[in-house]
């Protein structure tokens, strides 16, 4: 299972991902970003991503290459950011409401 949604947050546009960023679902996440103009300063929240395969890693690296920064509130997500040398934005503020 995978879910990706772009939300307008106080820090800027945020691509929130949840579930397994693998294979076709990873490609769908990329197509979500390429279906229109890529928002400047996009923040990618991978806190609730539970598994990432090599295709998912490629998508995250591509997001970093277009200027995205990453939020990672869990140990797994933070370790992925560190291992892939993704620009780290910080931990998500769980108290703020999504629109």
C-alpha positions in Angstrom: 0.0 0.0 0.0 1.2 3.5 -0.8 -0.2 7.0 -0.6 1.3 10.3 -1.8 -0.3 13.7 -1.6 0.9 17.3 -2.0 -0.3 19.7 0.7 0.2 23.4 1.2 1.8 23.7 4.7 3.1 26.7 6.6 6.7 25.7 5.7 5.8 25.4 2.0 4.5 22.7 -0.4 4.9 19.3 1.1 4.7 15.9 -0.6 3.6 13.5 2.1 4.3 9.8 1.4 3.0 6.9 3.4 3.5 3.1 3.0 5.9 1.3 0.7 7.8 3.4 -1.8 8.5 0.5 -4.2 8.4 -0.4 -7.9 5.3 1.0 -9.6 4.2 3.0 -6.6 7.5 4.8 -6.6 7.0 5.6 -10.3 3.5 6.9 -9.5 5.0 9.2 -6.9 7.3 10.6 -9.5 4.5 11.1 -12.0 2.6 13.0 -9.4 5.5 15.5 -9.3 5.9 15.7 -13.1 2.2 16.1 -13.9 2.5 19.8 -13.5 5.0 22.5 -12.6 7.2 21.2 -9.8 6.6 23.5 -6.7 9.7 25.4 -5.7 11.0 24.5 -2.3 9.1 21.2 -2.1 9.5 19.4 1.2 9.2 15.6 1.0 7.9 14.0 4.2 8.9 10.3 4.3 8.3 9.8 8.0 5.5 7.3 7.4 7.3 5.4 4.6 7.9 1.8 5.9 9.9 0.4 3.0 11.9 1.7 0.1 13.4 -0.4 -2.8 15.9 0.6 -5.4 13.3 2.2 -7.6 12.0 4.3 -4.6 15.6 5.3 -3.8 16.0 6.5 -7.4 12.8 8.6 -7.1 14.1 10.1 -3.8 17.5 10.9 -5.4 15.6 12.5 -8.4 13.5 14.6 -6.0 16.7 15.8 -4.3 18.2 16.7 -7.7 15.3 19.0 -8.4 15.7 20.8 -5.1 13.5 18.9 -2.7 14.4 18.7 1.0 13.3 15.8 3.2 11.5 15.4 6.5 12.0 12.2 8.4 10.6 11.7 11.9 11.3 8.0 12.3 14.6 6.0 12.5 14.1 4.2 9.2 13.3 7.4 7.3 16.2 9.3 8.9 18.6 6.4 8.0 17.4 6.5 4.4 18.1 10.3 4.2 21.5 9.8 5.7 22.5 6.8 3.5 21.3 8.5 0.3 22.7 11.9 1.4 19.3 13.6 1.0 19.0 17.2 2.1 17.4 17.1 5.5 14.7 19.6 6.3 14.0 18.2 9.8 11.4 16.3 11.7 7.7 17.0 11.0 5.7 18.9 13.5 3.0 16.4 14.4 0.8 19.0 16.0 0.0 21.0 12.9 -3.1 20.1 11.0 -3.1 19.3 7.3 -5.6 21.1 5.1 
